[in-house]
Amino acid sequence: MIAELLPDAVVSVFRRDDAEPVTLFPEEAAAVARSVVGRQREFATVRLCARLALRRLGLPETPLTPGPRGEPRWPDGVAGSMTHCAGYRAAALARTSDVLSLGIDAEPAAPLPEGVLAGVSLPGERRHLDALTARTPGVPWDRLLFSAKESVFKTWYPLTRRELGFEEAAVDFEPAPDPHGHDTGTFTARLLVPGPVTGRVRRNHFTGRWLVREGVVLTAIVLAR
């Protein structure tokens, strides 16, 4: 499903479970050696997705160890993003000659736990979600907002190497008609702090796409070069 949100320059691979056996590189295995079994399995499966995506780009497999914020360290010349939640794991990769940065996120299609929304949203966003819920009550808009902000951070961090708080980006959703009746659309994230400078351009907003299907919320942002 994630491929539907991505341009042709981005290669993506997904899995719905951890049934496929994966042999981690020693460096990868060491990174999760003290984690619970469930965490080890999702860690391995999402790296399997990334390895398959590397192959589709014509690149060799390589250890993908976590960085300081848990972000995968990609090979030179590769921009990428990983995500995993209950029932879904995915990786999306592109060559940096085509894409500056990208972020994908998957979440279960269910409302956020009580009290979480207030900590991840701005007052204007909550009013926006109320209006969207009145129009399309079947979409878990609060969870979608959380996912969109995760995609924003995953796109932002490789360009800046700085933290970005939930309150430092304001997200606006736009539903789109779908011939199959699925819940999908676009979103815009306006950065409330100085955005990254790429080339001679300061990027003060990111645009992305979203989809809710088969029990999963998906969001994706791609900054083309």
C-alpha positions as a printed NumPy array, in Angstrom:
array([[  0.   ,   0.   ,   0.   ],
       [  2.816,   2.428,   0.749],
       [  3.838,   2.415,  -2.933],
       [  0.591,   4.209,  -3.8  ],
       [  1.802,   7.261,  -1.882],
       [  5.262,   7.437,  -3.464],
       [  6.622,   8.686,  -6.823],
       [  8.333,   6.355,  -9.293],
       [ 11.815,   7.392,  -8.133],
       [ 11.17 ,   5.785,  -4.725],
       [ 11.346,   2.013,  -4.261],
       [  9.308,   0.499,  -1.439],
       [  8.848,  -2.953,   0.09 ],
       [  6.399,  -3.976,   2.803],
       [  5.465,  -7.001,   4.887],
       [  2.382,  -7.619,   7.014],
       [  4.095,  -9.916,   9.553],
       [  7.457, -11.279,  10.713],
       [  7.081, -14.793,   9.292],
       [ 10.002, -14.516,   6.858],
       [ 13.356, -15.57 ,   8.364],
       [ 16.014, -12.85 ,   8.403],
       [ 19.7  , -13.121,   9.231],
       [ 20.929,  -9.803,  10.564],
       [ 24.421,  -8.457,  10.088],
       [ 26.419,  -8.712,  13.349],
       [ 26.253,  -4.939,  13.843],
       [ 22.477,  -5.005,  13.472],
       [ 22.054,  -7.96 ,  15.81 ],
       [ 24.144,  -6.184,  18.453],
       [ 21.869,  -3.13 ,  18.269],
       [ 18.82 ,  -5.132,  19.419],
       [ 20.516,  -7.852,  21.456],
       [ 18.912,  -6.63 ,  24.697],
       [ 15.474,  -5.95 ,  23.194],
       [ 12.407,  -8.116,  23.688],
       [ 11.708, -10.768,  21.051],
       [  8.895,  -8.807,  19.412],
       [ 11.152,  -5.791,  18.929],
       [ 13.903,  -7.998,  17.494],
       [ 11.492,  -9.497,  14.973],
       [ 10.076,  -6.209,  13.705],
       [ 13.61 ,  -4.764,  13.568],
       [ 14.706,  -7.695,  11.392],
       [ 11.672,  -7.634,   9.105],
       [ 11.887,  -3.933,   8.362],
       [ 15.559,  -4.393,   7.496],
       [ 14.614,  -7.217,   5.183],
       [ 12.304,  -4.731,   3.449],
       [ 15.169,  -2.244,   3.186],
       [ 17.581,  -4.855,   1.799],
       [ 15.089,  -5.825,  -0.896],
       [ 14.621,  -2.155,  -1.754],
       [ 18.397,  -1.719,  -2.018],
       [ 18.512,  -4.634,  -4.452],
       [ 15.798,  -3.025,  -6.563],
       [ 17.95 ,   0.099,  -6.719],
       [ 20.834,  -2.066,  -7.928],
       [ 22.797,  -1.577,  -4.712],
       [ 24.447,  -4.129,  -2.41 ],
       [ 23.032,  -5.075,   0.975],
       [ 24.74 ,  -3.391,   3.9  ],
       [ 24.265,  -3.195,   7.683],
       [ 21.589,  -0.652,   8.595],
       [ 22.359,   0.256,  12.178],
       [ 20.372,   2.822,  14.179],
       [ 21.677,   6.357,  14.624],
       [ 21.319,   8.603,  17.699],
       [ 17.56 ,   9.043,  17.198],
       [ 16.985,   5.457,  16.107],
       [ 17.103,   6.493,  12.461],
       [ 18.679,   3.987,  10.055],
       [ 22.109,   4.886,   8.732],
       [ 21.756,   4.581,   4.965],
       [ 24.619,   3.941,   2.527],
       [ 26.102,   6.969,   0.764],
       [ 23.897,   8.071,  -2.085],
       [ 20.682,   6.699,  -0.559],
       [ 17.767,   8.526,   1.077],
       [ 15.31 ,   6.341,   2.921],
       [ 12.809,   5.776,   5.672],
       [ 11.499,   2.801,   7.635],
       [  8.336,   2.225,   9.609],
       [  6.678,  -0.548,  11.565],
       [  3.509,  -0.986,  13.573],
       [  1.236,  -3.883,  14.455],
       [  0.562,  -5.697,  11.197],
       [  2.732,  -3.586,   8.905],
       [  6.447,  -3.057,   8.207],
       [  7.855,  -1.067,   5.289],
       [ 10.939,   0.629,   3.898],
       [ 11.139,   3.241,   1.144],
       [ 14.428,   4.176,  -0.545],
       [ 15.632,   6.392,  -3.372],
       [ 18.893,   7.609,  -4.794],
       [ 19.94 ,  11.028,  -3.506],
       [ 20.348,  12.125,  -7.116],
       [ 16.533,  11.99 ,  -7.273],
       [ 15.36 ,  12.628,  -3.701],
       [ 16.735,  14.896,  -0.976],
       [ 14.891,  13.275,   1.903],
       [ 11.767,  11.262,   2.593],
       [  9.699,  10.031,   5.488],
       [  7.085,   7.288,   5.785],
       [  5.024,   6.201,   8.76 ],
       [  2.494,   3.46 ,   9.495],
       [  0.157,   3.354,  12.47 ],
       [ -2.802,   1.184,  13.464],
       [ -6.067,   2.698,  12.196],
       [ -7.463,   3.351,  15.658],
       [ -7.858,   6.465,  17.812],
       [ -4.905,   7.604,  19.882],
       [ -4.921,   6.625,  23.556],
       [ -6.749,   9.021,  25.843],
       [ -4.77 ,  12.196,  26.514],
       [ -2.155,  11.74 ,  23.756],
       [ -3.684,  14.122,  21.211],
       [ -3.232,  17.163,  23.451],
       [  0.495,  16.46 ,  23.644],
       [  1.081,  16.079,  19.905],
       [ -1.193,  18.776,  18.449],
       [ -1.822,  22.505,  18.38 ],
       [ -5.21 ,  24.076,  19.194],
       [ -5.791,  24.939,  15.539],
       [ -5.055,  21.372,  14.525],
       [ -7.587,  20.04 ,  17.013],
       [-10.25 ,  22.349,  15.561],
       [ -9.278,  21.127,  12.089],
       [ -9.63 ,  17.501,  13.196],
       [-13.057,  18.222,  14.695],
       [-14.238,  19.603,  11.338],
       [-12.793,  16.62 ,   9.464],
       [-14.427,  14.18 ,  11.882],
       [-17.797,  15.828,  11.303],
       [-17.358,  15.336,   7.545],
       [-15.726,  11.885,   7.556],
       [-16.217,  10.213,  10.954],
       [-14.778,   6.86 ,   9.874],
       [-11.182,   8.133,   9.644],
       [ -9.061,   8.135,  12.853],
       [ -7.945,  11.721,  12.266],
       [ -6.017,  12.013,  15.517],
       [ -3.913,   8.971,  14.638],
       [ -3.453,  10.327,  11.118],
       [ -2.132,  13.584,  12.553],
       [  0.34 ,  11.682,  14.721],
       [  1.501,   9.677,  11.704],
       [  1.889,  12.771,   9.527],
       [  4.066,  14.422,  12.165],
       [  6.201,  11.293,  12.373],
       [  6.729,  11.499,   8.59 ],
       [  7.572,  15.19 ,   8.949],
       [ 10.249,  14.415,  11.553],
       [ 11.709,  11.567,   9.487],
       [ 12.01 ,  13.929,   6.505],
       [ 13.355,  16.833,   8.577],
       [ 15.983,  15.055,  10.665],
       [ 18.385,  13.87 ,   7.915],
       [ 18.501,  17.439,   6.555],
       [ 19.071,  19.199,   9.887],
       [ 20.246,  16.654,  12.483],
       [ 18.092,  18.596,  14.934],
       [ 15.034,  17.647,  16.95 ],
       [ 11.624,  18.875,  15.846],
       [  8.859,  18.998,  18.435],
       [  5.262,  18.08 ,  17.728],
       [  4.366,  21.723,  18.373],
       [  6.841,  22.968,  15.751],
       [  4.847,  21.89 ,  12.697],
       [  1.186,  22.55 ,  11.883],
       [ -0.52 ,  19.947,   9.688],
       [ -3.536,  20.47 ,   7.46 ],
       [ -5.297,  17.551,   5.734],
       [ -7.16 ,  17.536,   2.45 ],
       [ -9.244,  14.438,   1.647],
       [ -9.305,  13.403,  -2.   ],
       [-11.881,  11.425,  -3.98 ],
       [-10.862,   7.84 ,  -4.635],
       [-12.449,   5.651,  -7.34 ],
       [-12.321,   2.64 ,  -5.017],
       [-13.897,   4.437,  -2.079],
       [-10.768,   4.388,   0.074],
       [ -9.927,   7.16 ,   2.533],
       [ -6.975,   9.031,   1.061],
       [ -5.704,  12.506,   0.349],
       [ -2.87 ,  14.971,   0.836],
       [ -1.504,  17.01 ,   3.712],
       [  0.66 ,  20.07 ,   4.205],
       [  2.955,  20.543,   7.186],
       [  3.882,  24.164,   7.835],
       [  7.133,  24.396,   9.799],
       [  6.916,  26.838,  12.709],
       [ 10.696,  27.028,  13.067],
       [ 13.22 ,  27.89 ,  10.33 ],
       [ 13.119,  25.067,   7.808],
       [ 16.103,  23.293,   6.25 ],
       [ 17.977,  25.026,   3.451],
       [ 18.399,  22.829,   0.381],
       [ 20.358,  24.415,  -2.419],
       [ 19.375,  28.071,  -2.204],
       [ 15.85 ,  27.389,  -0.992],
       [ 14.625,  27.36 ,   2.598],
       [ 11.843,  24.811,   2.865],
       [  9.208,  26.151,   5.225],
       [  6.65 ,  23.458,   4.531],
       [  6.462,  19.822,   3.496],
       [  3.664,  18.242,   1.498],
       [  2.685,  14.585,   1.704],
       [  0.032,  11.993,   1.024],
       [ -2.034,   9.773,   3.294],
       [ -4.082,   6.596,   3.091],
       [ -6.222,   4.575,   5.489],
       [ -6.865,   0.979,   4.461],
       [ -6.952,  -2.555,   5.837],
       [ -6.546,  -1.409,   9.425],
       [ -3.474,   0.758,   8.782],
       [ -2.875,   4.515,   8.583],
       [ -0.06 ,   5.44 ,   6.185],
       [  1.626,   8.781,   5.511],
       [  4.528,   9.713,   3.248],
       [  6.573,  12.792,   2.344],
       [  9.112,  12.937,  -0.487],
       [ 11.325,  15.962,  -1.151],
       [ 12.411,  15.693,  -4.751],
       [ 15.791,  17.111,  -5.736]])
